[in-house]
Amino acid sequence: MRWEIREVDEALVDQLARELEIDRLVAKLLVLRGIKTSEEAKNFLYPTRRILRSPFLMKDMNKATDILLRARDNREKVVVHGDYDVDGITGTAVLYTFLSENGWDVDYFIPKRADDGYGIQSQFVEDAYKNGARVLLTVDCGITAFEAVDKAKELGMKVVITDHHQPKETLPNADAIVNPKRHDEEYPFREFAGVGVAYKLVSALAEKLNIHPAVVDELLDLVALGTVADMVELLDENRYIVKEGLKRLNNTAKLGIVRLVQKLGISMISSRDIGYRIAPKLNAAGRLDSPDDAFKLIITKDEASATELAELLLGYNVTRQSIEAKIYNEAVQMVEEKGLSSLPIVVAYGHGWHLGVIGIVATRLVHLYNKPVMVISIEEDGVARGSARSVQGVNIIELLERFRDIFEDFGGHTMALGFSLKEEKIPELIEAIKTHITEDDVKVEPVVMIDEKITIDEINDGIIRAIELLEPYGHGNPEPVFLIQNSAVERFKIFGETGYNVRVTLKGNNKSIEGVGFGLKIQPSELYGLQPQFLRMDVVGNLRMGESGLQLNLIDLKVTHVNDEDLADRTFIHSFISNWRQQREEDYDHQRIEDDIYQRLPRIAELVEIKRPALIRFDIPYRNAFFFHLMRKGRTLIVNPSSTEAMHVYESLQRHNIPGLTLANSINRVIGRHLVTNAVYAEKFVDNLSDFDFIVLNEIHFLRNFDQELYEKVLRRFGKTAFFTTLYTFETNLPSYEVNGKSDFSIEDKRNQPKSLNNSNSALVYLFSTHNSVEVFFNNYIKRVSSKDTVFYSSQLEPFQRLIISHLVRKRKVKKLISSTNNDSLPSLFGKVEVRLFDFPYTLSEIIDTVSGEGNILLQLNYSTQDVSRKRDSLRKLFPAKEELEKIVEELNVYLPMKLEEFEQFLTNYNVPKGVIKSVYKDLGGIKENLVCAVDFEPEKITRLKERDIELGYFERYTLQIESLNVKEVFKLIDERYLYDAELIV
């Protein structure tokens, strides 16, 4: 975010300060707001009713009042048609209140967003006419209601439109149109809200009826409420309306407003209170399709109804927040899963999302992604309706005009619009955004414009008076922005779930000031320092007088004079907890970090030169260091007995970010520079051994117990020049070598007991066998437990994240780690650590991995019988039986042939992973380029079935034995690692 100090005409500032005898800061702020003369300044600072121009200067105001006065004289019924936002509701209330209290027969109608849509509908006109209405009076709508106005004229009704939205080239065929934005309008001020135009109309009526202006001004509390809520410019006449309206609002006799304000705990209503606290509660009714309740609240004269309606609106708001949160979470999930955050305009869509809140969700997503966002709700009729929000400086209407034909309808302004399109057009919309809009189109650097530089010691009563004198603040009259540079920091705290909320106390020479900032758009590295006394800060923000005294509302801040390696570490942890998916490699200096695996290399370096074939027994850290060393010297193939064993090796090595490392099996059929695979895949798909400089047969002795024929084939084909590696001891005729490390561990049996999060140990690791479990547990854990020193590790992380997390563990910068079991002895880097195994492993290697390394480890077996069953079921799902696959193939063949893309979508109907089913069709010759054809079921050709026999056999025979052993037996199994039923004879 760039900071820019506004330039100002200093001579004009001096002139205004001298002529008006005001503080120079006040004069400067006035000039910065475009005020150049003493007269303009007086009207701005001290607005009175005399700045209100005659309403009859507006086009059609005479016509409008004549129509309404004739209706009054003839007792013709007038119906006021409003809108469902705060501007429309208050505008309706102003017109309805004045007309009903001054002799008119009047009714009102406020459309429901979901049922009636936006604006005036022809059906409403017909219904109103049937109910006796002869004059249609609009507020905050109607300027584009051509069909509805034509219908009213056809029925013989008089139509008076009051609106403030931009008209089209032609106007509706109404009898009178009062709109300051008419192309032919000459009224000097054009920025009224809808309720402001309504106020001008009742002022004109009052003048013709000789009603004193003070009577009309009793409605200014409502006019101010709608004007602030609609974010129109608070200049010129609007300034008087809001300034006077706020006085009346703070002394209002309107019972509903009084009760609502009391329940919100507001003692003195400001324009900020309207914008951020009151208006959202009134809007919530319209968003949830009950705007009538908000209307009744602001006009009721019954004490009981006022209290009941205030409670009801607060309930609506809570419901709105709940719906909004649900849709927001769903939107973020679908955007991330489908990779839509990379689009220049982010698109989120879902079925049945509430139309009343998708605009708010879009605004929140803009803050999250710092890009324009479109949020789309797909309705049951197949029509998709949406809201779009933009970032400052990007005209989203201009961007979407490039492919206007995709939409059924859309309209709005540069920052926000509504639209509709057919559901089937959504993929076309996404493709159009990719094709026709570039990142440069939406790339805008946020700028903070600064009004004045001050020091903390310069903040005095004069500055406070200047700030108060320019109130009320809002659109067109923003709060003054001050820059305070190079301040000492007394206290500094990050709070809130997002991690971008800040509370800070800054020190001057003689005084201090507290500041609070929410949702600051700054890099985490600018936020975190270990000791505030070593920090200096530049801040920009507003000065506000709160109930506890003067406070800084922080807009942005920059930390200076910080040079501490701990800062980088704390920054990474904080950012990781806040949103690890959004961390960017370029934000972190990981080049300074040396991988811990380099410390193990000296012990294994010479083994590369031993004569092969040979068997090497390792502890896991040194086995992985050996593999790492081989891959640095040449292309390496590692063949394992099973897919799960291969997965353990591959994910353990991933901690060290080895270029070209690849995992291959029946689903992932690839060849890489370094290949880790299982015996079935290697025998069937690895054709050319000359592609590799080194061959390793890892734990291959297990294969003999499950497929003797395959075992012998693997030995004949790969064994002559292979390194045989193992964690275990067994009989062999090969030359043997050993590289063992120091192992210090104990085991505690907590099986089938509650999984406690309590922790008295300085370092604690929670282990799970699957990545999904790691992430889910992490997300839940940081919501429930103080998590400033907690991260998670799994191979799904980016390489730089894996390296930094290993580094932080080794430096003891994290105290709690949530990790997958395949982590190359990562827990041991803590030194002394408690490891809670919350999940049952797939392989013996995983449980050995948990206690390997040179740390002092207490392993707590904390899984349950249900976890064991789930793991067995998971394995059976990953490696389905022949009968299940045969049934699936028979069912799918009925629908084939089809394109591969359709086929993959079809596979979501099955409980078996779609990658497994695709692998079956590949083996059976059913997939040819982009087409999938029917096949004959030939189980002997299916690679996955061959893998299955080994996977399930290994799990049942070896891994499951852990469940039946007592603690001493488990300890012995891990410590001695002797296999009585294995031998390796080559």
Order of alpha helices (4+ residues) and beta strands (2+ residues): beta-alpha-alpha-alpha-alpha-beta-alpha-beta-alpha-alpha-beta-alpha-beta-beta-alpha-alpha-alpha-alpha-alpha-alpha-alpha-alpha-beta-alpha-beta-beta-alpha-beta-beta-alpha-alpha-beta-beta-alpha-beta-beta-beta-beta-beta-alpha-alpha-beta-alpha-beta-alpha-beta-beta-alpha-beta-alpha-beta-beta-beta-beta-beta-alpha-beta-alpha-beta-beta-alpha-beta-alpha-alpha-beta-alpha-alpha-beta-beta-alpha-alpha-alpha-beta
